[in-house]
Structures are given as C-alpha cells and as structure tokens.
Amino acid sequence: MKIPLNEPKIGDLAQRYVEKVLQGGRVQGNGEFTERAQQWLSEYIGGLPLLTHSCTGALEMAMLLADLEVGDEVILPSFTFVSTATAVVSCGAVPVFVDIRADTCNLNEHLIEAAITEKTKAIIVVHYAGICCNMDTIRNVATRYKLLVVEDAAQALMSSYKGVPAGALSDLACFSFHETKNVISGEGGALIVNDPALEDRARIIRDKGTNRHRFLEGQVDKYTWVDKGSSFLLSDLLAALLYAQLQEAEDLTRARLRHWQNYHSQLEDMERAGRLRRMSVPAECLHNGHIYYVRLENAERRRHVMEQLNKQGIGAAFHYIPLHSSPAGKRFGRVSGDLQVTNEVSETLLRLPLFPEMGHKADIVLDNLRECC
Ligand SMILES: Cc1ncc(COP(=O)(O)O)c(C=O)c1O
C-alpha cells in the first residue's frame, strides 16, 4: 500500500462552483468567486485580502510594497521554502539569514536584533508547520527599528497566536493555497494587507501597475500605468475551487488535527525511550495540523528511517535544505550568526504523511516507524 505525504481532498461543492464559473464563461481574475473568497478571508482574518496566483506572488507583492532598493536587507530564516528569499532577491535586496529555535523551527526572535543594520527594511517570519512565531517579541523589535513585518503564513491558515489569527499579526501576510497546503486551489495564494496605507498601492501592484481597480469602480474613465507591478491575479476558476475549500476549512482542519494528535500521543513512548523527539507547540499557539514531524538523533539515523519508510511505500520526507547553503543563497544572501540549529534541524527532521482522509493509514505509518526507528 502506498501512503503519500499528502493527499488533497476536493469535494462536490468545489465541482459545483467550478461548473458555475465555466457555464458563466467568465474565467479571468476578480470575478464573483474571487470576491467571495476574499470576503471569507476578510471575515476570518481581517485586513484587505487580495487573491494571488501563489504565495510566491504574494511575497513578491509584499516586497514591492516594502519599496526595497538595491542593497537593502531583509531578515528571514534560512530554514524555509525558497520563495521567502526569491521575493527579496527579485527586488535587488539581500536576504539576511537568521537562525531558528530548536523547539518550533521558527525564526529565533532573540537573534533578530544582532542582524539589523542601517540597510535593514523588513523582517519576514515563517510560521513553520502552522505554528506561529513569537510575534510579541518580533513586533517589539520591528517597532523599535521601524521595520516592516511580513508573515509568510503559507502553512498557517487557521492557526493563531494568543487568540489572533495568523495573517493578522503583521503589516502584510502571505498565504498559499498550493495543492500541498490545508486549503487548496491547485496553485493560489493571498496577500492580506493589514496597513490601510498600503491598500491602494497593493491593488495597483496586483494589476500590472495600473489603476484598473479605480476604473472598475468608476473613479476614472480610463486606466493607465501608474506604478510598479505585475500580473498577480488568480483566475476565477481557481477562486471557485478555493471558495469551496474555505467553506470546508474548519472540517478539513479538524480532520488533520485528529491525525496530528493521534501521532503525537502514540509517539510519546518512543520519545520517552529516546528513539525520537516529537515536535512541540508553545502554549500561546493554536495550530492547524499542517505538518507532523519528528526529529531523529543525527543525519545518518534520519536517512535510515526515511529510507525504510519509503521502501514500504510511506511518503516520509525531510524539510528543508537550508537556503544559506544553497548555490543561490550563497550568491545573493548574507548570514547572521552560525545557523547551527538550522543545520541540525535540516539534517534530522522527518515529516510523516498527514492529510484529512488518512483513516487507519496513520496506524500503518506508526507501526512501520516503531519497527525501523
Ligand atoms: C513557507 C512557504 N513559503 C512560500 C511557499 C510558496 O507557496 P506557493 O507555492 O503558493 O507559491 C511555500 C510553499 O510550499 C511555503 O511552504
């Protein structure tokens, strides 16, 4: 039996909505379902949500809104998906990699200040595995140094920190609805603009640098090129799929959390026996069950366990090759500190399959893990 790392669940509602768009024949962006999905996000998170073709696109928009100049610096973790850094580099700015915390794999809030120079313009935090960063400390540093805070909340829809939803914890937040996420549209993303002063410009940047939204609202009689921008809109066809998923988001999250909790309680004895370390969640964070991972003793042990599970058809996987050690990371980035935790986590972390309709497959994963670990 094959057990993939992730298996999307797309229900009948999505089929009905997509069919409706196809019948209406209007499949470009900014249609009825874009509006409805944005409304859902606005009610759940707040701010001004703008759907985009990807979280990568939303991060690029955030960096354009940060008005970065060549040589400016942006602080971020090295332990993240590549888009967190490419968005910075595409503006000619320098990603400055800071180490993570060993307990959450999130940016270590106590190391940020040492990485700040007079060129620093922004901090991008990543809520890894849907567990929020320590935003109180991070926002405090950002306020003192007048830095923009951006959440890469790609993995964190429906997570929260001290009761505030992920996406509402910064100036600009970026979500992903890629097929690998909890709520999906195949490809897709959203930028949440929490600073009202950035709203108008965000709309312009999303629409190729034009003031088309003002034209559509009847404020100008023709639209024209007014600023930087690109084509960041999501097709309404995908927005229809997304809206159905958003309506089912609570059920999808609840199902994932059930399997997450099952892994967590069943692995307690293995942790006590020193065979692995389980992930941990700070008391102030509610998470969305996006990822379940364990940490193994060293790289060799991780390689062995992953190989054995993969041989049994179980899609266990690692995460991430640190960006500071990649060819482009070395070329475009700068490192602050020794990034020792990043290197260790990258060598020892193992993700287990997790998706809403796992059923008894989670027990098969656990049986195999007990055997080879
Ligand atoms: C932390 C993080 N940032 C950004 C992205 C990019 O998302 P997208 O594929 O929607 O561009 C991902 C996707 O895996 C991610 O996990």
The ligand as an ORCA input file, in Angstrom:
! r2SCAN-3c Opt
* xyz 0 1
  C       6.855     28.691      3.859
  C       6.417     28.769      2.423
  N       6.527     29.929      1.756
  C       6.152     30.051      0.472
  C       5.640     28.979     -0.232
  C       5.273     29.157     -1.674
  O       3.905     28.939     -1.905
  P       3.322     28.885     -3.392
  O       3.604     27.526     -3.941
  O       1.845     29.128     -3.211
  O       3.958     29.957     -4.177
  C       5.511     27.738      0.408
  C       5.009     26.567     -0.331
  O       5.363     25.446     -0.105
  C       5.906     27.631      1.773
  O       5.797     26.461      2.439
*
